[in-house]
């Protein structure tokens, strides 16, 4: 069931009304049933995988809690990790691994026939697997008390607003909320609806509009030159942000209307001054997950500069692979890992260079240059993320700076070529500048604080205008959220 589908717009109000009508003691059961219905609307059979991950981590956590020795605790944790990551490997990475092994053996002239099978990737498997494993690791460390109520733990893993694309919640934040008594709150409902509305705007009006141009170029990239590739890459950077943060906003808005608080997953990432800051603002639930459960256990920055660099590279390579079973994602993660290593090694040099270049020229100019450089580096890495193959990525990189024929006429011609029709181009011009301006205002002023000062009638008209935009720009064919494939 997609957030941007008619079925969800019927499903969610019904669940919300029933939630506040049933007694508190029965609410977990209602939400658990609703969550499984939500997931089974996509593929009912794969709900068994969700249930398996839930049962395994629940049982292993109980066994860890009852264990008297560190060794037995560790054994149960390893069992949980092996089973869950094994399921993830079979459904997401097995074909990638066997094809890679076949390519290596073929180079070595070793006869090998790869196993031929194809499985449909379960929606959200990477998200709920990591959420469940985070709980198991927390119990092992003693950071959280074991949850003995199976139903509430199952709800923690399957909670429908954030089930298929996050945020990847922590047990210490979400689990206790299932014991809270939630009374319908008008302010919560209004703020939740605002979040959902903004999320729908970002997804339907911005991301789905940009999707057309981005797909036109990246699905036939050898037919385009550097100007078109650059434009498509810039548009993709906005598309993926609006698509993914739009989902997170809708998820947080739904949860808030039910009385739950989900973590903020995005915090104006494209206004970051460094790539390191970018990862503190982009997909925060995943970046902090990798920091707490991968980077720090590897040694973090406690074992010298060389080990820190290796830990960073390995963490980002794993992060890239988490996003997809393809070499393009691995390279994307590696590029960001290199950014992190180089950024840390050159921090003092960059500070001195900035002091020399921008001395007496104002902090705004200096920060603006930092933001522009960070955004450019991020966009370059997005090429590998979006490319359909490494061949396409290498073509894009090698032709990226081919701007020899740049002028106003060629730019307009390229824009028409990228968007296919003038109507698609006009859709962009009617929405993107307004969105970018609103994002800048929100980052530096705070759009909620600004809008709250306006007369109620003006605010109401703004909300109506957003709804009109969504209805006007909604496409007949529903567009999946990008992160559903992960």
Secondary structure, DSSP 8 states (H G I E B T S, - for coil): --TTSHHHHHHHHHHHHHHHHS-HHHHHHHHHHHHHHHHHTT-GGGHHHHHHHHHHHHHHHHHHHH--SHHHHHHHHHHHHHHHHHHHIIIIIHHHHHHHHHHHHHHTT-------------TTHHHHHHHHHHHHHHHHHTSS-----HHHHHHHHH-GGGTTT-----HHHHGGGGGS-----HHHHHHHHHHHHHHHIIIIIIIHHHHHHHHHHHTTGGG--HHHHHHHHHHHHHHHHHHHHHHHHHHHHHHHHTT-------S-GGG-SSHHHHHHHSSHHHHHHHIIIIITTTTTTSS-HHHHHHHHHHHHHHHHHHH-SSHHHHHHHHHHHHHHHHHHHTHHHHHHHHHHHHTTS-HHHHHHHHHHHHHHHHHHHHHHHH-SSHHHHHHHHHHTT--TT-SHHHHHHHHHHHHSSHHHHHHHHHHHHHHHHHHHHHHHT-HHHHHHTS-HHHHHHHHHHHHHHHHHH--SS----GGGG-
